Amino acid sequence: MLKAPYFADNALGEVLFHEIGHHIHTTQAPEFKECEDVAEKWRKRLTRIYFRKRYWYLLPIAYMLYPLSWLIKRVSRFHE
């Protein structure tokens, strides 16, 4: 599965952007919060920016699939 660029980027980006988040927190934008929380916030932000630039052509598909994912979550919660 890691041979597919999207999944490889996602796997690498999880770790890389988290560590970059630590660096940004230390050097550029210190916050008075837990270091891991700040790094996770930066990871999410950097991941969003990267994937929007690199995989912009998947956005229309994601927008079409979002209602379906919402419905699946709701139905699975109902069956618990």
PDB file of N, CA, C and O in Angstrom:
ATOM      1  N   MET A   1       0.819  -1.191   0.000  1.00  0.00           N
ATOM      2  CA  MET A   1       0.000   0.000   0.000  1.00  0.00           C
ATOM      3  C   MET A   1       0.870   1.266   0.000  1.00  0.00           C
ATOM      4  O   MET A   1       0.457   2.305  -0.514  1.00  0.00           O
ATOM      5  N   LEU A   2       2.060   1.174   0.570  1.00  0.00           N
ATOM      6  CA  LEU A   2       2.938   2.340   0.622  1.00  0.00           C
ATOM      7  C   LEU A   2       3.549   2.688  -0.729  1.00  0.00           C
ATOM      8  O   LEU A   2       4.206   3.720  -0.862  1.00  0.00           O
ATOM      9  N   LYS A   3       3.342   1.840  -1.732  1.00  0.00           N
ATOM     10  CA  LYS A   3       3.835   2.166  -3.068  1.00  0.00           C
ATOM     11  C   LYS A   3       2.958   3.212  -3.739  1.00  0.00           C
ATOM     12  O   LYS A   3       3.392   3.879  -4.678  1.00  0.00           O
ATOM     13  N   ALA A   4       1.736   3.357  -3.265  1.00  0.00           N
ATOM     14  CA  ALA A   4       0.861   4.407  -3.786  1.00  0.00           C
ATOM     15  C   ALA A   4       1.290   5.731  -3.165  1.00  0.00           C
ATOM     16  O   ALA A   4       1.382   5.826  -1.941  1.00  0.00           O
ATOM     17  N   PRO A   5       1.555   6.753  -3.971  1.00  0.00           N
ATOM     18  CA  PRO A   5       2.098   8.015  -3.451  1.00  0.00           C
ATOM     19  C   PRO A   5       1.251   8.658  -2.348  1.00  0.00           C
ATOM     20  O   PRO A   5       1.806   9.185  -1.384  1.00  0.00           O
ATOM     21  N   TYR A   6      -0.058   8.626  -2.468  1.00  0.00           N
ATOM     22  CA  TYR A   6      -0.902   9.258  -1.455  1.00  0.00           C
ATOM     23  C   TYR A   6      -0.687   8.619  -0.079  1.00  0.00           C
ATOM     24  O   TYR A   6      -0.532   9.323   0.919  1.00  0.00           O
ATOM     25  N   PHE A   7      -0.677   7.291  -0.034  1.00  0.00           N
ATOM     26  CA  PHE A   7      -0.524   6.594   1.246  1.00  0.00           C
ATOM     27  C   PHE A   7       0.888   6.722   1.791  1.00  0.00           C
ATOM     28  O   PHE A   7       1.074   6.819   3.004  1.00  0.00           O
ATOM     29  N   ALA A   8       1.875   6.725   0.922  1.00  0.00           N
ATOM     30  CA  ALA A   8       3.262   6.916   1.361  1.00  0.00           C
ATOM     31  C   ALA A   8       3.442   8.322   1.935  1.00  0.00           C
ATOM     32  O   ALA A   8       4.073   8.497   2.977  1.00  0.00           O
ATOM     33  N   ASP A   9       2.885   9.317   1.250  1.00  0.00           N
ATOM     34  CA  ASP A   9       2.971  10.695   1.753  1.00  0.00           C
ATOM     35  C   ASP A   9       2.252  10.824   3.091  1.00  0.00           C
ATOM     36  O   ASP A   9       2.716  11.538   3.981  1.00  0.00           O
ATOM     37  N   ASN A  10       1.145  10.152   3.233  1.00  0.00           N
ATOM     38  CA  ASN A  10       0.389  10.218   4.478  1.00  0.00           C
ATOM     39  C   ASN A  10       1.181   9.590   5.627  1.00  0.00           C
ATOM     40  O   ASN A  10       1.240  10.153   6.720  1.00  0.00           O
ATOM     41  N   ALA A  11       1.785   8.434   5.386  1.00  0.00           N
ATOM     42  CA  ALA A  11       2.553   7.754   6.427  1.00  0.00           C
ATOM     43  C   ALA A  11       3.774   8.572   6.835  1.00  0.00           C
ATOM     44  O   ALA A  11       4.042   8.740   8.025  1.00  0.00           O
ATOM     45  N   LEU A  12       4.508   9.076   5.861  1.00  0.00           N
ATOM     46  CA  LEU A  12       5.689   9.880   6.155  1.00  0.00           C
ATOM     47  C   LEU A  12       5.305  11.222   6.770  1.00  0.00           C
ATOM     48  O   LEU A  12       5.963  11.707   7.691  1.00  0.00           O
ATOM     49  N   GLY A  13       4.230  11.817   6.249  1.00  0.00           N
ATOM     50  CA  GLY A  13       3.801  13.123   6.736  1.00  0.00           C
ATOM     51  C   GLY A  13       3.374  13.118   8.187  1.00  0.00           C
ATOM     52  O   GLY A  13       3.563  14.110   8.890  1.00  0.00           O
ATOM     53  N   GLU A  14       2.798  12.009   8.652  1.00  0.00           N
ATOM     54  CA  GLU A  14       2.389  11.912  10.059  1.00  0.00           C
ATOM     55  C   GLU A  14       3.561  12.230  10.977  1.00  0.00           C
ATOM     56  O   GLU A  14       3.445  13.060  11.879  1.00  0.00           O
ATOM     57  N   VAL A  15       4.682  11.572  10.744  1.00  0.00           N
ATOM     58  CA  VAL A  15       5.850  11.729  11.601  1.00  0.00           C
ATOM     59  C   VAL A  15       6.589  13.031  11.294  1.00  0.00           C
ATOM     60  O   VAL A  15       6.935  13.788  12.200  1.00  0.00           O
ATOM     61  N   LEU A  16       6.824  13.278  10.014  1.00  0.00           N
ATOM     62  CA  LEU A  16       7.616  14.441   9.617  1.00  0.00           C
ATOM     63  C   LEU A  16       6.962  15.746  10.053  1.00  0.00           C
ATOM     64  O   LEU A  16       7.630  16.605  10.630  1.00  0.00           O
ATOM     65  N   PHE A  17       5.684  15.908   9.792  1.00  0.00           N
ATOM     66  CA  PHE A  17       5.017  17.157  10.146  1.00  0.00           C
ATOM     67  C   PHE A  17       4.867  17.310  11.660  1.00  0.00           C
ATOM     68  O   PHE A  17       4.852  18.433  12.164  1.00  0.00           O
ATOM     69  N   HIS A  18       4.758  16.212  12.383  1.00  0.00           N
ATOM     70  CA  HIS A  18       4.724  16.293  13.842  1.00  0.00           C
ATOM     71  C   HIS A  18       6.057  16.828  14.369  1.00  0.00           C
ATOM     72  O   HIS A  18       6.086  17.703  15.235  1.00  0.00           O
ATOM     73  N   GLU A  19       7.153  16.294  13.840  1.00  0.00           N
ATOM     74  CA  GLU A  19       8.476  16.754  14.285  1.00  0.00           C
ATOM     75  C   GLU A  19       8.750  18.186  13.854  1.00  0.00           C
ATOM     76  O   GLU A  19       9.361  18.950  14.601  1.00  0.00           O
ATOM     77  N   ILE A  20       8.311  18.556  12.668  1.00  0.00           N
ATOM     78  CA  ILE A  20       8.438  19.951  12.241  1.00  0.00           C
ATOM     79  C   ILE A  20       7.617  20.845  13.160  1.00  0.00           C
ATOM     80  O   ILE A  20       8.015  21.972  13.457  1.00  0.00           O
ATOM     81  N   GLY A  21       6.471  20.341  13.611  1.00  0.00           N
ATOM     82  CA  GLY A  21       5.650  21.085  14.577  1.00  0.00           C
ATOM     83  C   GLY A  21       6.404  21.363  15.862  1.00  0.00           C
ATOM     84  O   GLY A  21       6.285  22.452  16.425  1.00  0.00           O
ATOM     85  N   HIS A  22       7.187  20.385  16.342  1.00  0.00           N
ATOM     86  CA  HIS A  22       8.020  20.615  17.529  1.00  0.00           C
ATOM     87  C   HIS A  22       9.026  21.730  17.258  1.00  0.00           C
ATOM     88  O   HIS A  22       9.247  22.596  18.104  1.00  0.00           O
ATOM     89  N   HIS A  23       9.630  21.701  16.082  1.00  0.00           N
ATOM     90  CA  HIS A  23      10.628  22.717  15.725  1.00  0.00           C
ATOM     91  C   HIS A  23       9.984  24.106  15.656  1.00  0.00           C
ATOM     92  O   HIS A  23      10.532  25.075  16.181  1.00  0.00           O
ATOM     93  N   ILE A  24       8.837  24.196  15.016  1.00  0.00           N
ATOM     94  CA  ILE A  24       8.148  25.492  14.912  1.00  0.00           C
ATOM     95  C   ILE A  24       7.785  25.998  16.299  1.00  0.00           C
ATOM     96  O   ILE A  24       7.940  27.183  16.593  1.00  0.00           O
ATOM     97  N   HIS A  25       7.306  25.108  17.146  1.00  0.00           N
ATOM     98  CA  HIS A  25       6.917  25.495  18.504  1.00  0.00           C
ATOM     99  C   HIS A  25       8.118  26.031  19.287  1.00  0.00           C
ATOM    100  O   HIS A  25       8.002  27.001  20.036  1.00  0.00           O
ATOM    101  N   THR A  26       9.252  25.395  19.104  1.00  0.00           N
ATOM    102  CA  THR A  26      10.446  25.804  19.843  1.00  0.00           C
ATOM    103  C   THR A  26      11.040  27.101  19.320  1.00  0.00           C
ATOM    104  O   THR A  26      11.457  27.953  20.104  1.00  0.00           O
ATOM    105  N   THR A  27      11.082  27.258  18.006  1.00  0.00           N
ATOM    106  CA  THR A  27      11.840  28.377  17.444  1.00  0.00           C
ATOM    107  C   THR A  27      11.001  29.565  16.985  1.00  0.00           C
ATOM    108  O   THR A  27      11.446  30.706  17.104  1.00  0.00           O
ATOM    109  N   GLN A  28       9.813  29.329  16.469  1.00  0.00           N
ATOM    110  CA  GLN A  28       9.068  30.402  15.820  1.00  0.00           C
ATOM    111  C   GLN A  28       7.843  30.870  16.597  1.00  0.00           C
ATOM    112  O   GLN A  28       7.626  32.072  16.746  1.00  0.00           O
ATOM    113  N   ALA A  29       7.052  29.940  17.086  1.00  0.00           N
ATOM    114  CA  ALA A  29       5.761  30.296  17.676  1.00  0.00           C
ATOM    115  C   ALA A  29       5.535  29.556  18.993  1.00  0.00           C
ATOM    116  O   ALA A  29       4.691  28.663  19.068  1.00  0.00           O
ATOM    117  N   PRO A  30       6.287  29.927  20.033  1.00  0.00           N
ATOM    118  CA  PRO A  30       6.103  29.230  21.305  1.00  0.00           C
ATOM    119  C   PRO A  30       4.715  29.516  21.891  1.00  0.00           C
ATOM    120  O   PRO A  30       4.231  30.647  21.860  1.00  0.00           O
ATOM    121  N   GLU A  31       4.101  28.478  22.415  1.00  0.00           N
ATOM    122  CA  GLU A  31       2.801  28.598  23.074  1.00  0.00           C
ATOM    123  C   GLU A  31       2.928  27.984  24.460  1.00  0.00           C
ATOM    124  O   GLU A  31       3.758  27.105  24.689  1.00  0.00           O
ATOM    125  N   PHE A  32       2.110  28.450  25.366  1.00  0.00           N
ATOM    126  CA  PHE A  32       2.143  27.913  26.717  1.00  0.00           C
ATOM    127  C   PHE A  32       1.108  26.808  26.853  1.00  0.00           C
ATOM    128  O   PHE A  32       0.140  26.908  27.607  1.00  0.00           O
ATOM    129  N   LYS A  33       1.354  25.758  26.096  1.00  0.00           N
ATOM    130  CA  LYS A  33       0.519  24.564  26.126  1.00  0.00           C
ATOM    131  C   LYS A  33       1.444  23.357  26.141  1.00  0.00           C
ATOM    132  O   LYS A  33       2.662  23.495  26.034  1.00  0.00           O
ATOM    133  N   GLU A  34       0.863  22.191  26.272  1.00  0.00           N
ATOM    134  CA  GLU A  34       1.640  20.954  26.218  1.00  0.00           C
ATOM    135  C   GLU A  34       2.325  20.832  24.858  1.00  0.00           C
ATOM    136  O   GLU A  34       1.692  21.049  23.824  1.00  0.00           O
ATOM    137  N   CYS A  35       3.603  20.488  24.852  1.00  0.00           N
ATOM    138  CA  CYS A  35       4.385  20.416  23.604  1.00  0.00           C
ATOM    139  C   CYS A  35       3.766  19.470  22.586  1.00  0.00           C
ATOM    140  O   CYS A  35       3.719  19.785  21.397  1.00  0.00           O
ATOM    141  N   GLU A  36       3.295  18.326  23.036  1.00  0.00           N
ATOM    142  CA  GLU A  36       2.723  17.349  22.108  1.00  0.00           C
ATOM    143  C   GLU A  36       1.429  17.869  21.480  1.00  0.00           C
ATOM    144  O   GLU A  36       1.163  17.616  20.305  1.00  0.00           O
ATOM    145  N   ASP A  37       0.630  18.592  22.258  1.00  0.00           N
ATOM    146  CA  ASP A  37      -0.604  19.157  21.716  1.00  0.00           C
ATOM    147  C   ASP A  37      -0.310  20.184  20.631  1.00  0.00           C
ATOM    148  O   ASP A  37      -0.971  20.214  19.593  1.00  0.00           O
ATOM    149  N   VAL A  38       0.682  21.017  20.882  1.00  0.00           N
ATOM    150  CA  VAL A  38       1.062  22.038  19.898  1.00  0.00           C
ATOM    151  C   VAL A  38       1.626  21.377  18.642  1.00  0.00           C
ATOM    152  O   VAL A  38       1.313  21.793  17.527  1.00  0.00           O
ATOM    153  N   ALA A  39       2.450  20.355  18.820  1.00  0.00           N
ATOM    154  CA  ALA A  39       3.025  19.655  17.663  1.00  0.00           C
ATOM    155  C   ALA A  39       1.925  18.983  16.846  1.00  0.00           C
ATOM    156  O   ALA A  39       1.992  18.980  15.617  1.00  0.00           O
ATOM    157  N   GLU A  40       0.920  18.416  17.501  1.00  0.00           N
ATOM    158  CA  GLU A  40      -0.199  17.790  16.788  1.00  0.00           C
ATOM    159  C   GLU A  40      -1.014  18.828  16.022  1.00  0.00           C
ATOM    160  O   GLU A  40      -1.466  18.577  14.905  1.00  0.00           O
ATOM    161  N   LYS A  41      -1.193  19.993  16.633  1.00  0.00           N
ATOM    162  CA  LYS A  41      -1.906  21.069  15.945  1.00  0.00           C
ATOM    163  C   LYS A  41      -1.160  21.490  14.679  1.00  0.00           C
ATOM    164  O   LYS A  41      -1.768  21.688  13.626  1.00  0.00           O
ATOM    165  N   TRP A  42       0.152  21.624  14.792  1.00  0.00           N
ATOM    166  CA  TRP A  42       0.961  21.972  13.624  1.00  0.00           C
ATOM    167  C   TRP A  42       0.953  20.856  12.594  1.00  0.00           C
ATOM    168  O   TRP A  42       0.920  21.123  11.393  1.00  0.00           O
ATOM    169  N   ARG A  43       0.982  19.590  13.054  1.00  0.00           N
ATOM    170  CA  ARG A  43       0.942  18.458  12.121  1.00  0.00           C
ATOM    171  C   ARG A  43      -0.321  18.501  11.280  1.00  0.00           C
ATOM    172  O   ARG A  43      -0.271  18.322  10.063  1.00  0.00           O
ATOM    173  N   LYS A  44      -1.440  18.735  11.923  1.00  0.00           N
ATOM    174  CA  LYS A  44      -2.705  18.796  11.185  1.00  0.00           C
ATOM    175  C   LYS A  44      -2.700  19.949  10.184  1.00  0.00           C
ATOM    176  O   LYS A  44      -3.142  19.794   9.045  1.00  0.00           O
ATOM    177  N   ARG A  45      -2.201  21.095  10.614  1.00  0.00           N
ATOM    178  CA  ARG A  45      -2.178  22.263   9.736  1.00  0.00           C
ATOM    179  C   ARG A  45      -1.258  22.051   8.537  1.00  0.00           C
ATOM    180  O   ARG A  45      -1.635  22.330   7.399  1.00  0.00           O
ATOM    181  N   LEU A  46      -0.048  21.556   8.799  1.00  0.00           N
ATOM    182  CA  LEU A  46       0.916  21.335   7.721  1.00  0.00           C
ATOM    183  C   LEU A  46       0.457  20.223   6.778  1.00  0.00           C
ATOM    184  O   LEU A  46       0.665  20.307   5.567  1.00  0.00           O
ATOM    185  N   THR A  47      -0.160  19.192   7.328  1.00  0.00           N
ATOM    186  CA  THR A  47      -0.683  18.107   6.495  1.00  0.00           C
ATOM    187  C   THR A  47      -1.765  18.626   5.569  1.00  0.00           C
ATOM    188  O   THR A  47      -1.783  18.292   4.384  1.00  0.00           O
ATOM    189  N   ARG A  48      -2.665  19.439   6.097  1.00  0.00           N
ATOM    190  CA  ARG A  48      -3.741  20.014   5.286  1.00  0.00           C
ATOM    191  C   ARG A  48      -3.172  20.856   4.148  1.00  0.00           C
ATOM    192  O   ARG A  48      -3.624  20.746   3.008  1.00  0.00           O
ATOM    193  N   ILE A  49      -2.194  21.687   4.447  1.00  0.00           N
ATOM    194  CA  ILE A  49      -1.583  22.536   3.427  1.00  0.00           C
ATOM    195  C   ILE A  49      -0.902  21.686   2.353  1.00  0.00           C
ATOM    196  O   ILE A  49      -1.072  21.929   1.158  1.00  0.00           O
ATOM    197  N   TYR A  50      -0.137  20.695   2.786  1.00  0.00           N
ATOM    198  CA  TYR A  50       0.595  19.850   1.838  1.00  0.00           C
ATOM    199  C   TYR A  50      -0.355  19.090   0.921  1.00  0.00           C
ATOM    200  O   TYR A  50      -0.179  19.091  -0.297  1.00  0.00           O
ATOM    201  N   PHE A  51      -1.361  18.442   1.502  1.00  0.00           N
ATOM    202  CA  PHE A  51      -2.241  17.618   0.684  1.00  0.00           C
ATOM    203  C   PHE A  51      -3.132  18.458  -0.227  1.00  0.00           C
ATOM    204  O   PHE A  51      -3.497  18.006  -1.312  1.00  0.00           O
ATOM    205  N   ARG A  52      -3.485  19.655   0.189  1.00  0.00           N
ATOM    206  CA  ARG A  52      -4.252  20.524  -0.713  1.00  0.00           C
ATOM    207  C   ARG A  52      -3.431  20.962  -1.910  1.00  0.00           C
ATOM    208  O   ARG A  52      -3.959  21.095  -3.014  1.00  0.00           O
ATOM    209  N   LYS A  53      -2.135  21.188  -1.699  1.00  0.00           N
ATOM    210  CA  LYS A  53      -1.275  21.574  -2.819  1.00  0.00           C
ATOM    211  C   LYS A  53      -0.934  20.389  -3.708  1.00  0.00           C
ATOM    212  O   LYS A  53      -0.975  20.499  -4.933  1.00  0.00           O
ATOM    213  N   ARG A  54      -0.604  19.277  -3.109  1.00  0.00           N
ATOM    214  CA  ARG A  54      -0.131  18.121  -3.876  1.00  0.00           C
ATOM    215  C   ARG A  54      -1.264  17.328  -4.520  1.00  0.00           C
ATOM    216  O   ARG A  54      -1.137  16.880  -5.660  1.00  0.00           O
ATOM    217  N   TYR A  55      -2.370  17.152  -3.798  1.00  0.00           N
ATOM    218  CA  TYR A  55      -3.466  16.320  -4.286  1.00  0.00           C
ATOM    219  C   TYR A  55      -4.740  17.144  -4.455  1.00  0.00           C
ATOM    220  O   TYR A  55      -5.816  16.723  -4.029  1.00  0.00           O
ATOM    221  N   TRP A  56      -4.621  18.298  -5.066  1.00  0.00           N
ATOM    222  CA  TRP A  56      -5.753  19.200  -5.251  1.00  0.00           C
ATOM    223  C   TRP A  56      -6.856  18.542  -6.073  1.00  0.00           C
ATOM    224  O   TRP A  56      -8.032  18.856  -5.890  1.00  0.00           O
ATOM    225  N   TYR A  57      -6.499  17.652  -6.958  1.00  0.00           N
ATOM    226  CA  TYR A  57      -7.476  17.026  -7.841  1.00  0.00           C
ATOM    227  C   TYR A  57      -8.365  16.016  -7.119  1.00  0.00           C
ATOM    228  O   TYR A  57      -9.369  15.573  -7.677  1.00  0.00           O
ATOM    229  N   LEU A  58      -8.013  15.645  -5.887  1.00  0.00           N
ATOM    230  CA  LEU A  58      -8.854  14.720  -5.114  1.00  0.00           C
ATOM    231  C   LEU A  58      -9.934  15.441  -4.303  1.00  0.00           C
ATOM    232  O   LEU A  58     -10.845  14.801  -3.780  1.00  0.00           O
ATOM    233  N   LEU A  59      -9.837  16.767  -4.198  1.00  0.00           N
ATOM    234  CA  LEU A  59     -10.808  17.511  -3.397  1.00  0.00           C
ATOM    235  C   LEU A  59     -12.253  17.338  -3.862  1.00  0.00           C
ATOM    236  O   LEU A  59     -13.122  17.129  -3.015  1.00  0.00           O
ATOM    237  N   PRO A  60     -12.559  17.412  -5.156  1.00  0.00           N
ATOM    238  CA  PRO A  60     -13.956  17.193  -5.560  1.00  0.00           C
ATOM    239  C   PRO A  60     -14.478  15.813  -5.166  1.00  0.00           C
ATOM    240  O   PRO A  60     -15.641  15.668  -4.789  1.00  0.00           O
ATOM    241  N   ILE A  61     -13.620  14.807  -5.255  1.00  0.00           N
ATOM    242  CA  ILE A  61     -14.025  13.464  -4.843  1.00  0.00           C
ATOM    243  C   ILE A  61     -14.276  13.429  -3.340  1.00  0.00           C
ATOM    244  O   ILE A  61     -15.245  12.822  -2.884  1.00  0.00           O
ATOM    245  N   ALA A  62     -13.407  14.079  -2.572  1.00  0.00           N
ATOM    246  CA  ALA A  62     -13.584  14.115  -1.118  1.00  0.00           C
ATOM    247  C   ALA A  62     -14.888  14.823  -0.747  1.00  0.00           C
ATOM    248  O   ALA A  62     -15.598  14.380   0.155  1.00  0.00           O
ATOM    249  N   TYR A  63     -15.203  15.911  -1.433  1.00  0.00           N
ATOM    250  CA  TYR A  63     -16.452  16.620  -1.150  1.00  0.00           C
ATOM    251  C   TYR A  63     -17.676  15.768  -1.479  1.00  0.00           C
ATOM    252  O   TYR A  63     -18.698  15.854  -0.799  1.00  0.00           O
ATOM    253  N   MET A  64     -17.569  14.954  -2.514  1.00  0.00           N
ATOM    254  CA  MET A  64     -18.690  14.083  -2.868  1.00  0.00           C
ATOM    255  C   MET A  64     -18.836  12.927  -1.876  1.00  0.00           C
ATOM    256  O   MET A  64     -19.952  12.488  -1.597  1.00  0.00           O
ATOM    257  N   LEU A  65     -17.718  12.436  -1.345  1.00  0.00           N
ATOM    258  CA  LEU A  65     -17.763  11.305  -0.431  1.00  0.00           C
ATOM    259  C   LEU A  65     -18.060  11.696   1.010  1.00  0.00           C
ATOM    260  O   LEU A  65     -18.419  10.838   1.817  1.00  0.00           O
ATOM    261  N   TYR A  66     -17.917  12.975   1.348  1.00  0.00           N
ATOM    262  CA  TYR A  66     -18.132  13.401   2.731  1.00  0.00           C
ATOM    263  C   TYR A  66     -19.532  13.061   3.245  1.00  0.00           C
ATOM    264  O   TYR A  66     -19.641  12.518   4.345  1.00  0.00           O
ATOM    265  N   PRO A  67     -20.614  13.352   2.504  1.00  0.00           N
ATOM    266  CA  PRO A  67     -21.939  12.972   3.023  1.00  0.00           C
ATOM    267  C   PRO A  67     -22.078  11.469   3.236  1.00  0.00           C
ATOM    268  O   PRO A  67     -22.752  11.034   4.169  1.00  0.00           O
ATOM    269  N   LEU A  68     -21.449  10.680   2.384  1.00  0.00           N
ATOM    270  CA  LEU A  68     -21.495   9.231   2.541  1.00  0.00           C
ATOM    271  C   LEU A  68     -20.779   8.808   3.820  1.00  0.00           C
ATOM    272  O   LEU A  68     -21.275   7.946   4.546  1.00  0.00           O
ATOM    273  N   SER A  69     -19.629   9.398   4.106  1.00  0.00           N
ATOM    274  CA  SER A  69     -18.900   9.045   5.329  1.00  0.00           C
ATOM    275  C   SER A  69     -19.683   9.474   6.566  1.00  0.00           C
ATOM    276  O   SER A  69     -19.676   8.778   7.581  1.00  0.00           O
ATOM    277  N   TRP A  70     -20.355  10.616   6.484  1.00  0.00           N
ATOM    278  CA  TRP A  70     -21.183  11.072   7.597  1.00  0.00           C
ATOM    279  C   TRP A  70     -22.317  10.085   7.852  1.00  0.00           C
ATOM    280  O   TRP A  70     -22.625   9.764   9.000  1.00  0.00           O
ATOM    281  N   LEU A  71     -22.930   9.610   6.783  1.00  0.00           N
ATOM    282  CA  LEU A  71     -24.027   8.658   6.905  1.00  0.00           C
ATOM    283  C   LEU A  71     -23.543   7.337   7.496  1.00  0.00           C
ATOM    284  O   LEU A  71     -24.219   6.758   8.346  1.00  0.00           O
ATOM    285  N   ILE A  72     -22.395   6.859   7.062  1.00  0.00           N
ATOM    286  CA  ILE A  72     -21.842   5.606   7.587  1.00  0.00           C
ATOM    287  C   ILE A  72     -21.547   5.729   9.079  1.00  0.00           C
ATOM    288  O   ILE A  72     -21.844   4.812   9.844  1.00  0.00           O
ATOM    289  N   LYS A  73     -20.966   6.853   9.500  1.00  0.00           N
ATOM    290  CA  LYS A  73     -20.698   7.069  10.920  1.00  0.00           C
ATOM    291  C   LYS A  73     -21.983   7.072  11.726  1.00  0.00           C
ATOM    292  O   LYS A  73     -22.054   6.475  12.800  1.00  0.00           O
ATOM    293  N   ARG A  74     -22.984   7.737  11.211  1.00  0.00           N
ATOM    294  CA  ARG A  74     -24.260   7.835  11.924  1.00  0.00           C
ATOM    295  C   ARG A  74     -24.934   6.463  12.042  1.00  0.00           C
ATOM    296  O   ARG A  74     -25.454   6.122  13.104  1.00  0.00           O
ATOM    297  N   VAL A  75     -24.929   5.684  10.975  1.00  0.00           N
ATOM    298  CA  VAL A  75     -25.541   4.360  11.004  1.00  0.00           C
ATOM    299  C   VAL A  75     -24.760   3.432  11.933  1.00  0.00           C
ATOM    300  O   VAL A  75     -25.363   2.656  12.674  1.00  0.00           O
ATOM    301  N   SER A  76     -23.439   3.501  11.906  1.00  0.00           N
ATOM    302  CA  SER A  76     -22.644   2.628  12.787  1.00  0.00           C
ATOM    303  C   SER A  76     -22.857   2.999  14.248  1.00  0.00           C
ATOM    304  O   SER A  76     -22.841   2.114  15.103  1.00  0.00           O
ATOM    305  N   ARG A  77     -23.055   4.265  14.562  1.00  0.00           N
ATOM    306  CA  ARG A  77     -23.360   4.674  15.935  1.00  0.00           C
ATOM    307  C   ARG A  77     -24.723   4.156  16.357  1.00  0.00           C
ATOM    308  O   ARG A  77     -24.921   3.796  17.517  1.00  0.00           O
ATOM    309  N   PHE A  78     -25.661   4.115  15.422  1.00  0.00           N
ATOM    310  CA  PHE A  78     -27.008   3.652  15.709  1.00  0.00           C
ATOM    311  C   PHE A  78     -27.008   2.164  16.055  1.00  0.00           C
ATOM    312  O   PHE A  78     -27.805   1.724  16.884  1.00  0.00           O
ATOM    313  N   HIS A  79     -26.135   1.394  15.437  1.00  0.00           N
ATOM    314  CA  HIS A  79     -26.091  -0.064  15.643  1.00  0.00           C
ATOM    315  C   HIS A  79     -25.265  -0.483  16.832  1.00  0.00           C
ATOM    316  O   HIS A  79     -25.192  -1.679  17.115  1.00  0.00           O
ATOM    317  N   GLU A  80     -24.647   0.422  17.537  1.00  0.00           N
ATOM    318  CA  GLU A  80     -23.823   0.059  18.701  1.00  0.00           C
ATOM    319  C   GLU A  80     -24.644  -0.317  19.882  1.00  0.00           C
ATOM    320  O   GLU A  80     -24.097  -0.646  20.935  1.00  0.00           O
TER     321      GLU A  80
END
